[in-house]
Amino acid sequence: MAAPVVDLDRKKLIRSEVLQFIRSDAAESLTADEILIWCIKNFSPRLSLACSFGAPEGLVLLDMMHRIDPASRVFVLDTGRLPQATYDLIDRVRDRYDKSIEVVFPRAEDVEQLVRTGGLNLFYESVDDRQRCCRARKVEPLRRYLAGADLGAWVTGLRRDQNVTRVDTPKVEIDTANGGLVKVNPIANWTSDRVHDYVAEHGVPINRLHAEGYPSVGCAPCSRAVKPGDDPRSGRWWWENVDTRECGLHVDEENEGSGI
């Protein structure tokens, strides 16, 4: 007999034993590898990793998932404003792992309307305008992908010490903002040093802009190098208050969301 399911929002169904595991917080005592093995066992191939190719966390998870299941899926949001270094890395990773990268684009009509009404660089004008840009170029494409890619779960590289808005990030959760998908954050408790140690140990390819002082690389106009010792996220949307420097992708972790 098939395992019973729980209908969270009439869109996504989760087996009761999976839901029980999530609600028990059992994942908090597991390693990142153990969590990935669990989610691949329970959701593959209806599982995909969100990788920005602008932070080492996503590449670490891509490497870890590939070692467990070479057929594991990965997607990237191409906002249309990414730096060339990010596009080069996407191709490098595709060749290195012989992996198809699912590239998700914003809707042309949304970007056209955004630029027509606010200009090409509206994000510098106000927080509202910057969030409008993020919604058109990142949030809507993410929502559309998660709703239409036949997924049961998705994986992110969120870490609790990345930002004040992420300190309560669980390792596994129900993503109510995306139709009740299971959202997996396997390295939520990792430090930046631990991420970089993994990169060095396994030779994981990362964005070349990191070596130029960019700890976090998003859209080119909204990313800059930071001084040694500064908050790694301070190079993203640096003209805003720290409490607003998010773009809406992870609305359960932050009031207004965050970038992958």
N, C-alpha and C positions, 0 to 999 in steps of 0.2 A: 504494500500500500504506500502511495506517495505521502511524503511528509506534509502535514498541514501547513497552510500559509496564512499570513496575516496581511490584510489589505490596509495599508497605511493611509492612502489618499485616493484609492480607487484607480490608481495608475500603476503603481509598482507593488509587486508581491514579494514578500520575504519569508522564507521558511521559518517556522516558529523557533527551531533550535538556533538558527542564526540570530534571530531577534533576541533570544534569551542571552546568547553570548555577548551581544552588544550591550544590552542593558545591565549585565552583571559586572561590566568594567573589567572582565577577565583579560582583555587585550593589554591593559596597562602593565601587566607583569611579564609580557612576552617581548622578545627581541624583535627587531625590524624583520629579520629573516623569517622568524616564526609567524609573524603577522602576514607577511607576503605569501608564505606557503598556505596559510589558512584561507586567505582571500582568493588565491589562484585555484585552490581545491574547490571552493564553494561557488565561484563566479565565472571562472574562465570558460569560454572566450568572451563572456559578457562583462569584461573588466578592462579598463583602460587607464593608463597613466597620463596625467596632465603634466607636461614638461615644457617650461618656457624657453629652455636652451639659453637662459640668461642668468641662471643661478646653478651652482653645483649640486644642490639637493636633488633636483629632478634627474640629473645625469647619474647620480649615485643610485637612485631608485631604478632607473632604466637598466643599469648594469646588474643590480641585484635581481630584478625580475627576469632579465634575460638569462641569467645563470640558472634560475629555477625553471623557467619555461621560455625557450627561445621564440615561441610564437606569441609571447605577450604583446599586448597592443600599447601604443603610445600616440598621443595627439598633441599638437601645438596650435596655439592661436596666433595666426599671422595677422596682425593689426594693420599691415600696410605701412607701418612706420618703424619697423625693426631695423637695427643697424646691420650692415653687411656682414659683420663678424658673426651674428646670430644665424643668418642664412648659411654662411659657410660651415658653421658647426652642425646645422641640421643635415647637410649633405655628408659631412664627415662621419657623423653617427650612423647615417643610413648605410654607408659603405662599410664601416667598421663592424657593425652588428648584422649586416645583411637584413635590415629591418625596414618595413614599410612605415613611414611616418604619416599619420593622418593629419593633414594640414587643414585647418578650419579658418575660413575667411569671413569678414563682416559682410553684411548685405550691401551691395553697391548703392542702392537707393538710400540707405541710412547714412552712409558716409557722404554721399552727394548732398543730402539735405543738411547734414551737420556743417559741412564746409560752406555751403551756400548761405546759411544763416549766421554762422559764427566766424568764418574765416579758417584758414589752414592751421593757425596756431591759437585757436580760441582757448586752449587749456591754460594759457598763461594769464587769462583775463580774470578768472574767478574760480573758486572751488566748484560752483555749480556748473560752469562751462567745462571744466576739466572732467568732472564726473559724467557730464553728457557725452564727452568724447570717449571715456572709458566704457560707458554703457553701450555705445554703438559699435566700438571696435573690439571689445573684449567680453562684456557681460552677455549681450544678446547672442553672439556666436557660441559662447560656452553653453548657455541655456539650450540653444537650438541643437548643438551637438549632443549634449547629455540626454535630451529628450528623444532624439532620432537615431541614435547609434546602437540601439538594442543592447543597453547596458543594464547590469544589476548593481554595479559598484564602480567607483572610480578612485584613483590613488593620487595623493598630492604630496608635495615636499614641505608642507608647513612645519615649522618648528616653533616651540613656545618662546624661545628667546630672540626671535627675529624682530618682534615689535610688541609694544605694550598691548596692542589689540589681539595678540595671539597667545597670551599666557595661559589661557584655559583650554587650548586645543586638545581634544581627546584623540587617542590613537585610532579609534573606530567609532563612528557615529552614524545616525540617520540624517541624511541631508534633506530636510523638509523643504528647502528652497528649490530643490531639483526633483520634485516628484517622489520623494521617499527613497531615493537611491541610497545605498550604503557608501559612505565616504570614509576612506582609509588614509590615515596620516601616520605611517609606520615609524617615521623618525621624529615624531613630535618632541621627544625628550632628548634628542641629540643636541650637542653643542656644535658651533661652527668648526671648532678644532677637530671634532670627531668626523665631521663631513670631509674636511680637507685631508685628514689622515686616510680615509677610505679612498679618496681620489688618488693620493700618492701611492698607496699600497697596490691598487688595482689598475693604475694607469688609465683612469677614466678621462675621456676627452671632455674639456670644459671650454667655455667661451674665452677667447684670447683677450678680451677686454678686461678680464679679471687681473691680468698681469699689468694692466695700465692704470690700476687703481679703481676699477669699477667692481665692487663686491656684488652688486645687483644690477642686472642689465634688463631694462624693459624697452619701451619705445625710445628711439634715439633722442627726440626732443625733451624727453622727461627723465633722462638718466645722465648722470655725470660722475666723474671720479670723486673720491673722498680722500681726505687726509688720513694717514695711518693713525689708528686709534679711535677714529670717529665712528659713530653708529653706522654700521654697514648699510642700513636702509636710508640714511640721510642723503644719499645721492639720488633718491627717487622723489620726484615732486618736491624738491628742496625749498621751493618758494612758499609752501604751505605749512601750517601748523602740523606738528607730528601726529595729532589726533585725527587729521583728515587725510593723511597720506595713504589712502587705500582706494581700490577701484571697483569694488562690488562683486568680486568673484566668490568670496567666501563669507556670505552674509551671516552664517551661524557663528563664525568666529569673531566678527566685528559688526558693529551697528550698520556701517555702510559698506563693509566688505573689504577685501584685500586682493592684491595681485598674487598670482601663483609664483 
